[in-house]
């Protein structure tokens, strides 16, 4: 990864430690491929995406998570990293639909600002070695990886803001929106 890579600029250090991507990860919502830094509105991400995982060995298992490090707002991320989805025991060369959904997909619905929605793919030690947290808010990718002995093998992200939203990253109190 180069220093100009959108993932490095917008996610590494803030959410993830630096890593080298070793497994292809393909994410698509309604057949629209998610590219790092793309913008998707809540109406486009109502249902969980199709996630295809590369690799060359079905015996290697992966865990996929989707987090929002900007919840509830980028200026005041008091719920960071909000966990929207978790799937474990995904065999290599398949997709998330072949894994075990530990936390059902919860559609992102940002209320203020532009939120980064981060997908992280971890390689597991073995089947049944990953467990869902008790709560979705204040999740930590770093702590989760340490606790479950996971290695990051791929990641991607997209930006999301409310349907009528426009502009850059700034905080606007709920009461002043639409004024």
Secondary structure as UniProt FT lines:
FT   TURN            3..4
FT   HELIX           6..10
FT   TURN            13..15
FT   STRAND          25..29
FT   TURN            30..31
FT   STRAND          32..33
FT   TURN            36..37
FT   STRAND          38..39
FT   HELIX           42..44
FT   STRAND          50..53
FT   TURN            58..59
FT   STRAND          61..68
FT   TURN            69..70
FT   TURN            74..75
FT   TURN            78..79
FT   STRAND          82..91
FT   TURN            92..93
FT   HELIX           96..98
FT   STRAND          100..103
FT   STRAND          115..123
FT   TURN            127..128
FT   TURN            137..138
FT   HELIX           141..148
FT   STRAND          151..160
FT   TURN            163..164
FT   HELIX           174..176
FT   TURN            177..178
//
